[in-house]
Amino acid sequence: MKWFSVFTLAWLIPALIVAPALQADDINRRVPAEWESQAATWLQWPGPYERSFEPAFAKISTIVSRYQPLKILYLSDNVEQRARRAIESIGGNPDHANIEWLSIPYDSAWMRDNGPVYLEVDGKQVIQDWGFDAWGGAFGSDIPYRSDDRIPKVLGERLGLTVESVDIVHERGNLEFNGVDSVLLNWSTLGDPDRNPSYDRAQAVDDLKAAFGVSRVIMVEGIPEGDLTRGHIDGFARFIDADTVVVSQCTETSSCRPGDGSTGSVYDAAAATIAGAGLNVIRDPIDGKVSYRDKVFDTNYLNWMVGNGFVITMGFGDEQLDAAARKRIEGYFPGRDVYVIEMLASWYDGGGVHCHTNDQPALL
């Protein structure tokens, strides 16, 4: 999936660096929750080496554009033409009034991680640009990322928004916000020495509070087996309202098991940490597993995206399990239409629909 930049020099100055400088005590700042009103969803359409993602991207694009604006970045005329054909092939309209096509250089199709974090700062929308080094090089030293790393600044210029540059390497997929006072994340990702050498938790808590205007930083720790992102939080613990987090739970029918000293224990420890922080916890059962190519995957459905009136989640091609997941998610987000899209090609490479998308909140 998912793919060293100047930001790895953060060990020289481990404190938060932004432009303009943060004054956390007298600036009102907030990151809206994902279920709040959105101005748009953004995608980086798969390039030549990620073409297997295109059928899922076509479905995502067709669904999203029914509900809200969709901004699609493309690398070349050939990529745009392929994208349009993929959307047309499933009965979608690439010229839908809600779709805007933008020719902007990028490297990968995982815009959740290299794209902006949007904040409200004193009543104005601001883009936050954290460092991106292709997941600490976990997917190979030859994976390009320079164009991905520039995306927040490019979008800030396009949108006419102030851009705060944060000299810390981190991905948006490891940040969950309740829109009020809390951010939830996995320290195993942020504290990864291949991302941020010599960075410590106490400094991180101070930095995160200053960056996001939150009073509560909830850090879980641990890496699910095989997760090269080092445990992005959007893979197993998600806010569904200001006080409630859904956390994955291994079962007797999944490959992982509760208390197995590996993935199951990571999930159980996360649930305990989140509950200990005073939040309600719902455990979402992993009721099965599926084979795809040379791997076996547990059916973990938490990598969902939320938009205006809808939710899209990762599907595994098992009709019974996908339907049961849809029903659970309908309970988590009452009043929203829930869609399940089979995305095993993406999952094989490290992520799902939330990893591919980047939501821009509406400024109310």
Secondary structure, 3 states (H helix, E strand, C coil): CCCCCHHHHHHHCCCCCCCCCCCCCCCCEECCCCCCCEEEEEEECCCHHHHHHHHHHHHHHHHHHHHCCEEEEECCHHHHHHHHHHHHHCCCCCCCCCEEEEECCCCCCCHHHHCCEEEEECCEEEEEEEECCCHHHCCCCCCCCHHHHHHHHHHHHHHCCEEEEEEEECCHHHCEECCCCEEEEEHHHHCCCCCCCCCCHHHHHHHHHHHHCCCEEEEECCCCCCCCCCCCHHHCEEEEECCEEEEEECCCCCCCCCCCCCHHHHHHHHHHHHHHCCCEEEEEECCCEEEECCEEEECCCCCCEEECCEEEEEECCCHHHHHHHHHHHHHHCCCCEEEEEECHHHHHCCCCHHHHEEEEECCC
